[in-house]
Amino acid sequence: MGAHEALRAWFGSPRRRSVAGLVIALAGVPLLLGIDNCSELKTPIGSPEQGWTDPRISGVWLLSDGDNGTFTEHAGTLWVFEPFDATTWLVTRAMFQRDVSAASPPAGAPLAAPEAAASGTRDIATSVPPDVPRVVSTLRESLAEPTEMGTFKGWLTSLGGRRYLVLQEVITPSSARGFRPDAWTVFEVSLENGRLVLSFIDTSIEHLDNVTSRARAEAIIARHAGSAGFSTRAFVLHPVPRASYDDAKQALARHFKH
């Protein structure tokens, strides 16, 4: 399953669809990359009051089709980490898919890598991905169909020598819970040569997915952090240059009007 298909599956759960069209969907990815859970916890970990909006993460990011940094025009997922205060972000994810009923360019055609890649001299791990600004600019166009969108409160915490991103869904009023969510999504997070890598954690370990105590959940994660199989790479995000922020803003505006 590719990154965009996995993210679409994650967004698609009926449990998290709708809220006046703003937060359309969020959910688990039960089958993503062979993981039997969706990296969701019944308790938050860390503290939004004691987090840190790492300036290296703040900004706009574009999800690549894979680790090799390929992209497709008129399709993709934007992640926006906007500092809300000194310790938390307002995190927005917006997905676009190409209108398959439209004419050229062919749906799913990846953008060509730089000439250096063709010659075999490009180091994928350290080079800048091709044409990120151009891909973002195509998301403003009618061929790019807004699909799913989610908005979260996000913060960082460190456990067992690893860093984790905690995402709390916002704008989810409930007659039973008020505004308190029923789940928090947790990613192990790392920066690799300018890329932001998010990895799911295995919440089946020690029945972590059923733990409701923050202290116990943190203890379990700290015990297994760094262990083989505890985290599995899910999404690789590439930075969008600030010069393309207006394009990203216009693309996001299309979601709100969708």
Secondary structure, 3 states (H helix, E strand, C coil): CCHHHHHHHHHCCHHHCCCCCCCCCCCCCCCHHHCCCCCEECCCCCCHHHCCCCCCCCEEEEECCCCCCCCECCCEEEEEEEECCCCCEEEEEEEEEECCCCCCCCCCCECCCCHHHHCCCCCCCCCCCCCHHHHHHHCCCCCEEEEEEEEEEEEEEEECCEEEEEEEECCCCECCCECCCCCEEEEEEEEECCEEEEEEECCCHHHHHHCCCHHHHHHHHHHHCCCCCCEEEEEEEEECCHHHHHHHHHHHHHHHHC
